């Protein structure tokens, strides 16, 4: 791994409190099968998966093949059974890959004067429409606030505006995020309406020619560098009919920097911040942004590709038709533009080789012990970074019935910074599994911490969400912040540094300075909960009134 700045290891800057691993995890775990959760094995898996040789693990790439081969090899070596399609180790996931070919030409005309736009710097422009090129000339820009239509909240930002031939300009997150007091969206905790995926979907339903989301770091929960990394990478979509693809996607989609939005608003005689405040109210009215016009032209290469979920299982001894799923996504962002040190491989070490390593280690330990009563499935899912596509495909084509899937325990971004007093789950799932995590954590002398950053919308940004939408009780387990050495302040500083500098960037790389005891301690808690679920006759439940309760209740008879 090359340094970000001369003579300085970037992960050493990031992982300020890390130290070389010199021992095992707490003695409490020594009675587990197979010698227990092994920190050195976890670190080794990450080192391999995040190496340059795996080329950033992009779907449908050489890096994918190496990743799949490694995962299958590890599952086989540890005595797992193939759990994929037709008795194999994989579930094929048919996708469409769309990538820009050549240069993106773009400009915005203000007061009749065209101003060139740099793709990746001022904007990121893409398309998932079934078309060979994007060619838009002088399309008017219309500000539609947060771009939300939520009848159950008495909210409609569009107010019937005709967007045919026009570009919708929308804000990221929800209308309450920076409001003075909680309103229709219940405060800073983002709902699905605040996610970029929803913004694109709704603009397509409204017939817009295109949609540009205004990027701001705090409400987006990541810097422009993250937008650039994903926005200049190939897009992936599930395979659709042409009619469905036309209906689901606008001809143009992308993001713009806030500074560009301010220029456009100012040229229209509007103050961006003032208009943003108006958009926080239900009586907001869409506004044509003066004479601003967007023009762009670029070519697209579209191709059908097959990616793969890797699936291993242990068949249950007494109730094999019932299952518990352990999952993590194996994909990262592949090879991109060079960073300041010339690195092009976006290694995806923390995000999410750590999660995959935990799934591998869980599979090894479970396979070394007594056969559980329920079947266990170990999923390494593809294309999470492209919109939870591998998880969504599995949820639509399950290899074990979802009605009798007791729970999904998804793992994302465990910390390499040593042990914490707490463990976290992403978002507010309103599901009994959150209390279960707290209980098993306390049994190990730790505790569960609710997500401290609900405004980031993490509940909608991880693979468990694809299962939750189908009604399956599902959570994503992630690292806590309360470091044994330095407390919450130290943990928060490390996390903030990671998201500011290395999230989806080449410096998200394995380092020999990692302290893998934290990885092992967190994996141990997932094991504890998974073991309990695997041998239980109980079924985790959504809280009354939770948004996915009805979907689960519809299949209640299958679990009697």
N, C-alpha and C positions, 0 to 999 in steps of 0.2 A: 504494500500500500504506500503510495506516494504522499508526502505531506502537503497540507493545504497552503502553508507558508513555509518558507525555507527553514529547515532544521527543526521543525515542530510537527509532531504527530497530531493530526486533527482530532483523533479520538482521545488523545491524552488531554487536549484542551477541553473536550466535551466531558470526559469522564473524570472529573477533577478528583474524586475521592476513590477511584479504583485502585486496587492493589492486586498483585499476583496471587492467584489461588494456590493455597498451600495445604488445604485440608478438606475434609468432607463436610456435609451438612450436619445439622443437629443430630445428636444421638437418638432422638425420638424417631427418626426415620430408618434406623438400622435394621428394624425387624421386617422391612418390606421384602417381598420376593426379589430374587435376582440381585441382592445386595443393595436394593433401594435406588432412589433417584441419584444418578451420578453427575455431579457438576462438570467433571472433565468431559464426559460424553456429550453433554449439552453444548459446551463450548466447542468441542470438535465438530459437531454437526454444523454449527453456525459457521465455523471457519471454512468448512468445505463448501457449503451452500452459497456463502457470500464471497467466495474467491473469484478472482478475475476469470478463471477457467469456465465459470458458470454464466458469465457474460450478463449478469443482472437479471437472469431468470425471466425473460420476457416470454409471454405465451407465443406458441408457434414459432419457436426459434431453436437454434442449436442449444442455447441455454436451457430451454424446456426439456429437450431430450436428455441432457445430462442430469437435470434435476429428477426427472421421472425415473431414470435408470438408478440413480442413487437411492431414491426412496424405496423403490421395489427391492433393491438389494438389501437394504437395511431391514425392511419388514420380513423378507424371507429369512434372513440370517437369525432373526429373533423369534422365529416359530409362528408367525402370524399366518392366517389363511387369506387367500385372495378374496376380496369382497366386491370387485368391480363387475362389469357387465360380462355375461357369458362365461362366468367362471374365471375371469382374468383379474388383473390387478388394477385396471384403469376403467374409467367411464369416459368415453369420448364426448367432448363438448363441441358441437359444431358452431362456429362463429364466423362472422364477417369482419375482416380487417380492412380498415380504410385509412390510407395515409396520404399526406400531401406529397405530390411529386413536383420537384423543382421549387422555384421561388414563389412566395405569396406576394402579390402586388395588392396594395391597399392604400386608400387615402380617405380622408374626411374633408368635405368642402364646407367651409365656414365663411359666411359673408361672400360667397361666390369664389373663394380662393381655396383651391385644393391644397391639403397638407398631407404629405406622405406619412404613412404609418409603418412602423417596423414590427413585423411579426415576431413574437417572443419578447419584445421590449415594450411597445405601446399597447399591443393587443395580442391575443392568441386566437387564430381563426382556424376552424375545422368544419367538417361535415360528415354526417352518417347517412345522408340521403343517397339512394341508389342512382348516382349520376357520375359522369366522368370528369366534370369540372364544375366549379362555382364561378358564375359570372354575374355580378350585380353592379348596376350602374345607377348612381345617384338615388339610392333608396333613402327616403326620409327616416329620421330617428324619432321615436316616440318613447317618452319616459312613462313606464307603467308601475312606478313604485317598487314594491317588493314582488310584483308579478304573481300575486296569490289570489286564488278563488277558493274560499272556504265557507260554503253556505251554512254549515253548522256553527260557525263563529260569526255569522252575519258580516262577512268580509268579501269584497270583490274589488280588486285593484283595476280590473279591465273596464268595467262600466260600459261594456258593449262597444268599445272602440274597434274600428275596422283596421286590422293590421296587415291586410293583404298588400304585398309589395313594400312593406315597411319593416324596419328593424326595431324590435322591442329592446329598450334599455332598462335593466332591472337591477335592484339592489340585492346583495347577498344577505342571508339570514332572515329572521322574522322581523315584523314591525315593532315588536316589543324590545328588541335587543338593546337599543340605546335610548329607549323611551324613559321618561321621568318616573313612570309608575307602571306596574303590570297592567295589561289591557286584554285584548281579545286572545293574545297568544301566551298569556300567563307568565310573563316575565322573560328573563334572559335565557331560560332553558329552551333551546331551539326545538321546534317540531319538524316533521318531515317537510312542511311547507318552506322551511328555511334552507333546504338542501339544494345544491346546484342542479342535481338530477331533476328535481321537481320543477325548477324554473324552466329548464329546457323542455320538459314534457308539456307543461301548461302552455308555453308559447306556441308549440306545435299544434296543440288543440285549438288555439286561437287563430291559426292560419297565418302566422307571421312569416315573413320572408327570412327573418333571422332574429337572433337574440344575442345580446351582449350583456354579460353580468359585470357590474362594476366591482372591482376587487378592492377590498380594504382588509388589512391584515387581521385586526381584532375580530370583526364579525365573521370573517372566513375561517379563522383559527389557524391560518398558515400564511406565510409570506408569498410575495409574487414569484419567488424562485420556484416554489412548489407548483404554482399555476403554469409557469413556463415549462417545467419538466414534463408535466402531463399534457399540456396543451401543444407541445411540439413533438409528442410521441404519437405513434399510430393509435387510432381509436378502434375499439372492438364493440361488436353488438351481437346479440343472439341472432341466429338465422331467422329471417322473417320473409313472408311473401312480399312482393313488390308493393302491393297496395298497403300492407301494414307498415312497411318501412316508410312509405311516403306520408302516411298519417302520423307516424310516431316522431318524425324528425323534421325540423325546419331545414331549408336549403343551406343555411349558414348558422353556426353557433360559435360562441367563444366568450372571451373575457376582455375587459379593458382596464387599464390602470386608472385609479382615481384621478390622477393629475390630468389625464386626457378627458375624463368626464367633466372635470371642473372647467376646462377650456371650452368644451362644447356647450355647457350650460351658460357660461359667461357670455359666449357669442350670441346666445338666444335671449340675453337680458335677464338671466335667472341666476340665482345664487344656489350652488349645489347643496350646501348644508341646509339652507332654508327649505328647499324642495324636499330634501330627505326628511326633515321634520314633519312636513305636511303628509308625507307618505306613511307616517306612523299612525295616522288617523283613518278611521273607516270611511270618512267622507272624501278621501283623496280622489282627485280627478286626473286622469292621464293628460299628459301635455306633449304636444308636438314641439320638438326642440328647435324652434326657429326654422332657419333654412338649412340646417345641418343635413348633409347627404353623405352616405357611405358608398364607396365603390371598392370592389375587390374582384380579383380574378386569380384562380389557382386551379391546378389540375389535381385529380384524385385517382389513386390506384386502389381499386376494391377487389378483394379476393376472398374466396371461401377458404377457411382454414379449420383444422381440427386441433383443438387443445385437449387436455386430459386432466380430470380429477384422478388422483391416486387413492385407492380404497383398499384398506386391510380390515380384517375382522377376526374376532374370537366368538365362535358360536356359543350361545348360552347353554348351560347344562340343564335347566329346568323350564325356562320360558324363552326359547330361542326366537319366537316371533316378536318379542319385545326387545327394544334396543336402547342403548345410550350412545350418543355420538360425541367424539372428541375431534375437533377440527381446527385447522389453521390454513391460511392461504400461502401457497408456495411462490407465487409470482411477485416480481418487482418490476422495475421500469427499464430493464435492459440497458442498452448503450445509447447515450445521448450526447449533447454538446459538451465539449471539454469544460471543466471547471477551471479555477484560477491556477491550479497545479497541472492542468492538462489531463486530468483523469476523466474518462468517458464512461466507465462502467458504474452504473448506479447499483451498488452491491446489495442493498436491502437486507442488511444484517439484523438490526433491531426490528425493522419492518419488512418481512416478518419471518426471517430465518429463525429467530428466537422461538416463535410459536411453532414452527414446523419441528424444530429440535425437541420441543416439549412433547409434541404428539408422538414422535419417534420413541422418546424415552418412556412415555406412558405405555405405549404398545409393548415395549420390551419388558417392563416390570409386570404388567398384567399377564403377559404370556408366560412369564416365569412362575406365576402363582396358580392357585386353584382356579378352575374354570368358573366364571361368574354365572349367576342364574340367568340373567338377561344377556343377550348378545351385545358385544361392543364393536362399534365401527370407528375406524381411525381414518379421517378424511384429510388429505392434502389437496386443497381446492385451487383451481386456476382462476385467473382473471378477476380477482377481487379488486385490484387497482383500476380495472376498467368498468366498474359498476356492479360488483358482486355477481358476476356472470356465472362463474363456476358453481357457486352456492345456489344461485337461482335455478340453474339447470338441474342440479341434483334435486332441489325441492320440487321441481316440476316433474322429474323422472326419478323418484326415490328408489334406491336399491333395497330398502327396508321400509315397510309401511310407515308413513308419518303418523297415522292414527295411533300406532303403538310404539312410536319413538318417545321414550319417557322425557328426554331432555337432550339439548345440544349444548355442550360446553366448548365454546370457541375460545381460542387463545390468540392474543395480539400483543406484540411489542413488550415482552417482558424485559426488565431492565438488567443491564450488565454491570450495575454499579453496587453490587453487594446487597445484603439483606435489608429489608424494611420491616417495621413493626406491623404494617398493614398490608392488605391486598385490596385491589379495587375491581369493580365491574363498570362497564361502559354504559353511560346514560342511566336513565331511570326506567327500568324495564317493567316495574310493577308486577313482578313475578316472584313466586316463593323461593326460587333458586337464590335470590339475593340474600335472603335470610339464612339459607342453607350455607352459603359461603361464609357468612359471619360465624355461624355455629362451628363449622369445621376449623375455621381460623382460630377461634378462641380455644379449641381443644389443643392447638399447637402453640398456645401462648401468644397469638397474634389477634388481629381484629380486621373486620371488613370496613373499608371506607367508601361511602357513596361517592360517585363521580363528582369531583370538585369543580368540574368544568362543563356543566350541562349545556352551556351556551355554544359549545363546539359541535354539538349534535352527533357525538360519537355513537349513540345508539343506532343511528341510521347509516353508519359508515363502516360496518363490519359484517362479516358473513353470517353471523347469527340472525341478522335481520331478515334474510331470505327465508329462514325457517320460521321465525316469529310470525311473519305475515301469513304463513300457512296455519298458524295456531299452535305450533310446537313450542313449549316452554324453552326458551333459549337465552343465553347470556354470552357476552364476551368478557373473559377474565383478563385483567391487565395488571401492571405493576402498581404498587402503592407508592406514596410519596414520603412517608415518614421513615427516613433512613435511620438505621441503628446508629450510624455515625453522622451526626449533623442535623437530624430531625427533618421536619417538613420543609424548612427553609432551604436546606441543602438539596433535598429531593426535587423541590420545585425549580430551583436554579438549574439543576442538571436537565430536567425535562424541558424547560423553556429554552435552554441553549441548544438542545437537540432539535426542537421544532424550528427554531430560528435559523439553524445553520445546516443541519444534516438530513432533515426529513425529505425523503425522495431525492437526495443528492448523493454524489459519489462518496462523500465522507461518512455515510451510514455504512461503515465497514467494521469487520471484526478486528479486534486488537488483542495482542498478548497481555495487555494490561487489564483485560476484563476480569472482574471478580464474579465468577459464575455461581457463587453460593446463593445469591438472590434468585437466579434462574431456577436453581434446584428447589429452594424453599417454596417458591410459588407453584412450581410443577407438582410438588408434594401435596399442596392443598387441593389442586385439581384432582389428583389421584384419590385423596381421601373422599372427596365428594362423589367422584365417579364410582368408587368402590361401593359406597353406600347406596347409590342409585342402582347399581348393577345387581345388588342382592336384596332390593326392597320390593315390596308389593304396593308401595305408595306411588302416586303420580304427582309430580310437581304441577302447580296450578298458577294461572294468572289471577291477580287480585280482581275483586269485583269491580267492574267498570273499566278494566284495562282494554285497550283498543283491540287486542287479539283474543280476548276471552271468548267472544262469540264463535270465532272460527274453530277454536278448540272444543267448545261445548257441542258443536255440530257433530263431532265424531265420538261423543261420550260412550255410546253403546259398544264401541270396539274395545273399550278398556274395562269392561265389567267382567 
